[in-house]
Amino acid sequence: MSMQDIRGFVDLLEECGELRRIEASVDADLEIAAITERCCKLPGGGPALFFEKVKGSEIPVLTNLFGSVKRMGWALWTDNLDLLAQRIARDLEKIEEGSAEARLAHLIDTPTGLPRLIKQGSCQETVQCEHASFAQIPTLRSWPGDGGRYLTLPLVFTREAGTGRGNCGMYRVQILDERRGTIHWAEESDGARHYRSWQARGKAMPMAIALGGDLALLYTAGVPLPGGLDEVAFAGYLRRQPISMVRCMSCDLQIPAAAEIVLEGYLHPSKTAIEGPFANHTGYYVPATSAPVFHLTTLTTRRRPLYPCTVVGPPPMETAYLAKASERLFLPLLQLDCPEVQDINFPVEGIYHGAALLSVKPEADGQGCLLLEKLQKHWLLKNSRLLVVFNSEVDVQNPTSAYWHALNCVRADRDLQIYGSRVVIDATVRQKRKPVVADAKIMEMVDERWNEYGFSANK
């Protein structure tokens, strides 16, 4: 694969029958989200969607780009996420010492991983300053109770005051008017920490928002990397090719050269506005709250830009497949810190890493309680509200079987613990028990005579 940007990805999806073009005129207010939500619920995640005619805008809208395991792999330049995970495991093994975090940092600090700064990028083919406006972008209002329209797939670039350390995060942005938007981020995020460093100096923080660009970066910006690792470098490592970056027109921040749209501006050190409500993946609205205000000063785009976004809502949605990529790619890192881990599953219902099902290797059977103590402190699972550990024979990729096992084996007074808002369950079986297994010869005979019994071969 040689996709350099989101346009190359669109071409690939169309060639492979994974893209549906919507030629009918559609509204960015609720209608696009409703169509996307229905497609996401189709078997296999539904097709990627290209809305060609959006009311009030000349910019087409893209949704559900990552909405299947297959497309998620293609976005990371692989046909198989497990093969990519195996490559990560092999590369980590070559680094003989250090924690998983330290080894990953060493792994991406290479010419392949580190971004490449170039003088000009297609993201700056058109430039607007005085007339820069959010109104030019067909941002979506996805649900009736949303507080407004949102950027839901933005690459937000900031830099820490003093150290100059950069960050690329994915934080939702609510549009207030033509020149202002609120940004929502967790207090422990790198973006929020950078903002506090500028607030402490009483200065406005430069910020840039890129829409589109490299697919690997759209993935890494939204995953929980440990220790402030560089998302741009990690994306370059995953695709084995550096991400090309250019400097912003109005500040020293660097943004992806192949982005479709770039919004440059700043956060005032003290000005805030109400952000929300926002319909969350839990099926409920996140209440409105105070958030920093982004002031737009410069807008640059490619000629005839595209606008990629995602629709957040009850699962299964596109975010489920982003979670599945993290589940596979971070397993080798988790196994470095916790060698007894055999496999991990982030169930769709858990929304990313809200829940995690893990199995232990055979030699660690019965040690679920000890493993749970380690997992609760691990960076990958720090936000998990439910952790369940199973014996090696339980296939955690089959949640139905895993839940059945837990419901029949767990004793709440012994195996279940609650720590604040987190529930941890040791579903490993300590005592020896004889499993129920059918007679092999009888099963072979039944297979041979299946048609004779009057059943078709596939029933």
C-alpha positions, 0 to 999 in steps of 0.5 A: 500500500502507498496511501499518502493521505486520506484521498489515497485511502478513499481511492483504495476503498472505492476500488475495493467496493468499500465506499458508498457515494451519496449523490443526493443532497443531505443536511449536516444537521442531524441527517448525515449522522442518522445515515451514518449511524444506520450504516454503522449498525449493518453487519461488518460495520457498513461501508465508508460514506462519501457525501458529495452534496452537503447543503450550504457547503461545497465541501464533501463529507466523509464518515465511517472510514475506519468502520470495519476491521478490514478498513482499520488494517488498511488505514495502518498499511496492513492486511492483518492487524495481528501481523502488524502486532507481531512485527511490533513484538519482534522489534520490541524484543530486539531492545534488550532492556527497559520497560515497555514504555522505554522500549517503545520510545526507543523504537519510534525514535528513528529516521523512519518514525521521526517526522520530516519537515518540508517547506510546502504542503498541499494543506496550504494551497489556499490561505485565508486570514481575515475571512477565515471562518468555521462556517466554511466547514460542514461540521455535523450536529449528530444528535438532537440534544447536542449543544451545537456542531462539532469537529469529531475527528480533529488532529489538535496540535499544541506545544508545552511552554518552556520545554517546547515539547509537542503533542497531537491529540484528538479532542472534540471541538464545538463550534460557537460562531464563525471564529470561536470554538470550545475544546474538550479534553481530560485534565490529565491529557497532554493538551490540557497540561500544555494549556496550563503551562501557558496559563501559568505564564499568562500567555495565549497558547498557539494551537492548530487543528488539522482535518484529514491527512495521514490515516495512521496519524488519525489513529495514533492521535486518539490512542492512549500512548504512554509517557507523552510519546510522540504520536506523529513518530508512532504513526511513522513507525507503524507505516514505516515511512515518516509523516511529512509536516509543514510549519503553520502560517501564523505560528511555529507549530507543525501540521501534516502536509497532506491535511485537507483543512487546517485551522490555526489560532490560539487559546486565551489563558483565561477565557472560557465558554459553555461546551456541550451537551454532547451525545456520548457513546454511553447512550447519554449526553455529557452535561454542558460544562466550561471549556477553553475557547479557541480563537480562529485566525488562519484557515488553510486548505487543499484545493477542493478539500474533503471533510472527514469526521466520525459520529459518536453514539451507542455501539457498534460505531466506528470507534469500536474498530479503532479500539480493536486496532489498539487491542491488537497493537498494544498486546505486545507492550502489555505482555512485556510488562505482564508476561503472564497475559495470553490475550486481551479483548476490548468488547464493543460494549465497553467502548474502547478500553472501558472494559477488558477481558484477559486470559492468562498463559497456561503456566499462570492459571489460577493467578488471576488475583495477582495479575489484576493487581498489576493490571490496575496500575498499567497505563493501557488499562488505567481508565477501564471500569471492568477488568476480568481475568480468565484461564488460558482455555477461555477464548476472550475473543468470544465474549459470549463464551467468556461471560458464560464461564464467568457467570458459572465460575465466579463467587462474588464474595471471593472473586469480585472486588470494587475499587472506587468506580472500577470492578475487577473480577478474577474468573480463573478457576483455582481448583481442578475441575473436569471439563465437559467434552463430547466423545471424539469417536461419536462426534466423528460418526455424527459428522459423517452421518449428518446428511443421513439424519436429514440435515443439510451440510451447513445446519 
